[in-house]
Amino acid sequence: MNLQERHNYRPKVHFTPLSMWTNDPNGMVYADGMYHLFYQHNTEEARWGDIHWGHAISADLLHWQHLPVAICPDELGMIFSGSCVFDALNTSGFGTAERPPMVAIYTNHDPDTKKEVQSIAYSTDYLHFIKYENNPVLEDSNIKDFRDPKAFWNPVRNSWSLVIAAGDRVNFYSSKNLKEWEQTGEFIAGENGLKGICECPDCFPVQTGEGTKWVLIISMIIGDETKGNVEHKTQYFIGTFDGDKFIDTEKEKEPLWLNYGTDYYAAVTFQNAESNILVGWADNWAYANETPTGKYRGQMSLAAKADLKKTSAGYRIALSPMGLEKLMAGSLPVEKESNLEWESFGLTVTGKGSGKINLHNGCGEKLTIEVSGDEIIIDRTNADEKDFSARYAMFNKVSVKRYQKGDYRLEMIFDVSLLELFAEEGLIPAAVSVYPKEPYNHLLLEGDMEAVIYPVK
């Protein structure tokens, strides 16, 4: 009996496709009171390939309504990652003042030649998309790995800007109408950046006590794919945006990570939302095509608001999960040793000194989250079976140095097969997947700590 037959691993409030495959979140935009999530989607198999744009909407960022596939492959290739904008001023001319269009800009990837060009499609009912007749709108035959355009409003130029992965760097472009683009700058990671192939960039302003700062997010392919020694990690930079390009002003010796977990990649923000709300792909390319989830594969992280907090080391991104307030209202105190009534739950833990949170099941499997004076460790070494993938066991443990000393507070959401931890006021977020033979049904708290628990559904 394989793992798929033993247990349903589908989370309750983390987005998953109804069936088949998903990877990167795409085209995230807020319009008419709904959050729109598009996503990389293979409609034929539960593994990567023949990529379309899937589509779902939500009013609360926790519960999603599945919609028909939004954009299908064409003569230019598969529909790789990209973004959507709510064109409120109808700069594109695709809509009207009364009914502004939603415009998607995405990468066409030719599976034979590997050529990548940028195309657009538009919708006025925010459901059915029409491809622009003059696609592609942006191409450069001199750039390999030219993909994942993220469009945003440029307050300096009073026009649209675009940040796009271009091999070992990201390029910036400007447009008045989303159809005609001119390059305005580029960004190459400095000493504190990872070297590799850039993917899924995003650039957005954040308000701080010292004024507006800009954040640039870049997901990275690090290593040699032909030799199998590859990592996929998401880093960020803090600086300014002069209207043409991003400038890295907050110099650091080490890369800054957007998430410290084993399962988080390709995160981008919702356009047209009131705040900077991020969603990432909560999976890992090392084993994503092999996860034992049955008729579907791939899941998204919880939506989280991104702020900048001042720490002793400088400004850092802090992530706060969205939409949990109503669920938290039902919180109940939990004993140090308790039976778990739900497969999906939230846990808020406060403590002093060192402590450990253990999730057990009747099969002897155990997931642990340990806090010491210096670090936080998530250990899935004995949390589940690992025979579905030879590479899954290579990512058994997450260890993160703490920003704050002394007392601690952890926000945890465990959703059937995915743990999301938000520690130190969101400065230490971590997403970790697990695939136990049976649901965890026992909680053990070790150390000087207290906790409250609430169901997540």
N, C-alpha and C positions, 0 to 999 in steps of 0.2 A: 504494500500500500504506500503510495507516494504522499508527499506533504499536501498536495492539492486536495487529495481525497480525505485527509484527516481534518482539515480545518479551513474555514473561510477567512481569508486574511483581509478582506476588503474593509478599509476604514469607514467610519460613519460620517465624519465631518472634514476629512481631507478628500479633495476631489480625485476621483478615478474615472476613467472612461467606462461606459457600460460594458464594452468588450474591446478586445484587441489592444493596441499599443498606444502609449503616449510618452513623449519626453518633454521638451522645453515648453513652458508657458509662453504664449505669443499674444500680441495684439490687445493687451489688457487695457480696457477703457471703461469709463463710467459715462452712461448716457440714459436719460429718461428714467432715473431712479434705479437703474440696474447696473451691476458690475458685469461686464462682459469678459469672459475668459476664452481665448482661442488657444489652441494647443497643437503641437506636432502629433499627428495621428496616422497610423497605418490602419486602414479600414479592413484589411484582409487577414492579417496575422497578429498574434500577440508578441511581436518582436519588431525591431526597427526595419523600416523599408517602405517604399512607395508612399512618401509622406504627403498628407493633406493637412488642411487646417480644420480641426474639430472646433466645436463651439458650445459654450454653456453660459448660463446667466445665473446671477444670485442677487438677492436683496440684502442678505446679511453676511456674505462671505463664508458661510458655513454650509449652507444647503444649496445645492446646485441643480438647475433644471437643464437637461440635455436638449440641445437643438440640432437640427440637421447640419451635416458637414458644410462648412462655409466656403472654402476655396479648394478646388481640385487641381491636380497636376494638368499641364497642358504641353504644347509643343516646345516650350522653353524649359520644361523640366518639372521636378518635384517642387512642392511649396515649402521651402525651408522657413526658418524663424524670421520674425519681423515684428511690426508694431501697428497699432491703430491709433488714429486721432479723431476726436470729435471736432470737426471743422466748423466751429460755431459761426464764423464770419463768412462761410462758404467761399473761402479763397480759391478753392479748386474749381468752383463752378459746377460741381456735380450735383448740388442740391439747390435749395432756395433759402431765403432768409427765414421763412416760416418753418422749413424742414431742412436743417443743416445736415450734410452728409457725414457718415462715418467713413473714413478713408483708411484702408489697410495698405501698408508698404511692406513688402516681403521679398525674400530671395528666391529666385528660380534657380534650381540646381539641376544641371544636366547630368544624369547618372552615367552617361557614356564618356563625355568629354571632360566632366568635372567643372565645366564653365559655370560661373555664378554671376547673375545679373539681378538688378532690383526692379521689381514691377509694382504696380498699384492696382487696387480694386476698390470699389465704393458701394455704399448701400444707403438708401434713404428710409428703409423700414427696419434697419439694423438687424436683419435676418438673412436676406438674400443679397449676394454681392455680384456686381458686374465688373469684369476686368476691363481696364482701360485699353482702348483700341490701339494706342501707340506704345504699348509696352515693348521693351523695358524702358524705364525712365532714367536709369543710371547703370552704366557699365564701364569697366576698365579692364581691357585684356591683359594689362601688365600686372594685375594684382591677383595672386592666388589666395584662396580662402577669403573671399570678398563677400561677406554675408552678415545677416542679422541686423538690419537697419532699425534703429530706434529714433523715432521722430518726436520732437518736443518744441514747444513755443519758445522762441528766442526773444526775451524782453528787450535786449539791446538793439537788435536789428528790426524788431517789430515784424518778424517773419518766422518761418519754420526753420528749424535746424535739424540735422540728422547726424547721429554718431553711428558708425558702422565698423565692424571688424574688418581689418585689411592685413591679413598675415600676422606679423609680429607687432602690429600697432593698431590704433583706431584712427579713422579719418573723420573729419567734420565737414558737413556740406550745408548749404543754405538754399532756401527756395521761397518764393512768394506764393506759389500756387500748388505745391506738392507734386508738380509734374516736371519742372525744369530745375536742375540742381547744379550748383557750382561749389567746388571745394574751397574751404576757408582755412583749414588747418589740420594738424594731426597731433597725436599724443603717443609717445613711446615711453614705456615704463622705465624709470630710472633705477638707481641702485637698490631701492626697496621693493622693486617690482619683480614678478616672476618672468622668466624668459620662456617663450613658447608661442603657440598659436592662439590668437585672441578670438573670443566668441561672445555673443550676447551682451554687448555693452549697453550701458544706460548712463545718463547724465541728468542731474536734477539739483535744484537749489534746496537748501535747508536753513531755516532761521535759527540763529543761536543768540546768546547774550552778547556776542561781539559782532552782530550783524549777520548778513547772508553769506554762507559758504556754499560751495558746490561739491557734490560727490560724483565721482566717476566710478562705476562698477564695470569690471571686466572679468568674465569667466575665461579660464585658461586651460588649454591642452598642453601639459608639460611632459616632456620625454619623447621617445621615439615610438610611434604607433606600429611601425614595421617590426620592432623588436619586442613589443608587448609590455614595455616598461613605462606605462603612461599613467599619469594622474590627471584628474579634472578637478580644479579648485577655483573658487570665486573670491577675488580680491577687490579691494576698493582703495580709492585715493581721495584725499580731501584738498580742495584748493579753490580756485576762482575760474570763472568763465567770462572771457572778455567779449563775447559775441561771435568770435571766430573759432576759438579753441579753448580747451581746458588747460589750466596751468596748475601743476602740482606744487602747492605752497607749503603743505604740512609734511616736511621731509621726515621719513622714518628709516631706521636701519633694517627693519624686517617688514615683510609684506603684512598688510592688514587684511584679516579674513572676515568675510561677511557672515560665515557660519562655520562652526568648528566641528560639525558632525560628519559622519561617514556618508550621509545621504542628502546632499543639497548642492544644486548647480543651476546655472542659467537664470538666476533671479532677475526680474525687472519690475518696474513700477506700473501702476495703473495711470494712464493719461486722463486728465480732466477730473481727477478725484480731489477732494478737499485737502488731503495730506499725501505724503509719500508712502504708498502702500505697496509692499513687495510681496511677490509670490515666487517661489523657486520650485524646481523639479526635485522632489524628495526621493531621489534614487541615485545610483552610482553606476557609471558606465562600465565599471569592472565586472559587474554581475547583473546588470539591469535586464539583459535578454534571457536570464535564467531564473529569475525569482519565481518561487512556487505558488503563484497567485491564480493559477487556473486560466480562465478565459480572458483575462485582462492582464496587462502589465503596465506599471508606471503610476505615479501618484504625485500630487502637488503638496507643497508645504501649506501650512496655515498662512493666511494673509497676515502680514505684520507691518505695523507703522514704523518707519525708519526716522529716528531723530539722531542728533549729534549731542553727546554728553561730554563735558570736560572732565578728564581724569588726570591723575598725576603724570600720566604718560602723554597727555595731549588729548585732542578731540578723538572720539571713537563713535562709531555707529552703535546705537542701542535699538533693539527690535522689541516691539510690544505686540503680542498677538491680538487680532481684531475679533470683535463679535462675541467675546466670552462673558460679557458682563451679566447677561440674563442667566447664563448657566451657573456662574459663580454665586448668584443670589441664593442658590440651593445648597451652599456648602455646609457640610457637617463635620464636627470634630472626629478624628479617627484615632483609635488606640494604636499603641506602638506595634502591636501584633494583631492583625485583623484579616478577616476574610474579605475578598473583593467581590462585590456583587455585580460589577459591570465590566465588560470588555473594553469599554471606552470611558475614561474618566479624567478629571483634572485633579491635580494635587498641589496644594500650596504648602511649602515647608519652610519653617523658620527655625534657626538653631544657632548654637554657639559651639566653638571648638570644632572637633572632627565628628563626622557622622556618616552614616551609610543608609541608603534606601534600597531595599531588596524587593523585587517582584518575583514570586515563585509560582510553580505549578506542581501538579501531582506527578509529573514525569522527572522531577529533580532538576528541571531547568530553572535558571536564575539570571535575571538582569539586575545589575547593580549600578547605582549612582553614588559616588563617594565624594565627600567634601573634606578637605584638610585645610590647614592654615594657608597653604600656598597654591593649591590646585583643585580642580574638579575633574573627576574621572568617571567616564561611562564605560562599563565593561560588559560586553555581550559574549565573552568567551564561552560561557556555559549557558547562554540564554536560549539556545535553539539548536536544531540540527543544521549542519552546514554542507551536507552531501549534494545539494542541488547545484553547487558551484565551487570549483576548486579555488577561486579567487576571493570568495566571500570571507573566508577565514583570515585573509590577509588584513582585514580591517576590523579586528576584534575590539580594539580599545581606543577611546578618545581621551586625551589628557590635555587640559587647558589650564594655563597659569591664571590665577585670580588677579583681578584689578584691585579688589577691596580686601582688607584684612578684618578679622574679627567675626562678628555676627553675620549670618547669611540668610538670604531668602531665595527660594527656588520656586519658579512656576513651571509645572510639568503638565503636559497633555499627553496621555498615552491613549492611542486610538487603534486598538486591535493589534496592529503590527507595526506601528510607527510611534516612536517617542520623540516629542519635541520639548526641549528644555530651554527655559529662558532664565538665566541666573544673573545676579548682580545688576538688577534693574535693566535687563535686556542686553547688557554688554557682552554676555557670553551666551549666545544662542547655539543650540546643537540639535540636529535632526539625525536620528539613528533608527534604522529599521531592524526588526527581529521577526523570526518565523518559527515560533515555538510549536511543538507537537500538539499541545493543548493550551487553552487560554490561561494566563496567569490568574490565579484565584486566591493568592495570599500575599499580604503586605507585611514587611518587617522593617521597623525603623530602629536603627542603632545609634546611640549617642544622645546628646542633650538637644533634642529637637521636638517640635510640635508640628502637627499637620491638620489641614482640613481637606475634605474630598468632596467632589461633586460629579454627577453623571454627565457625560458628554454624548449628546444624541441629536 
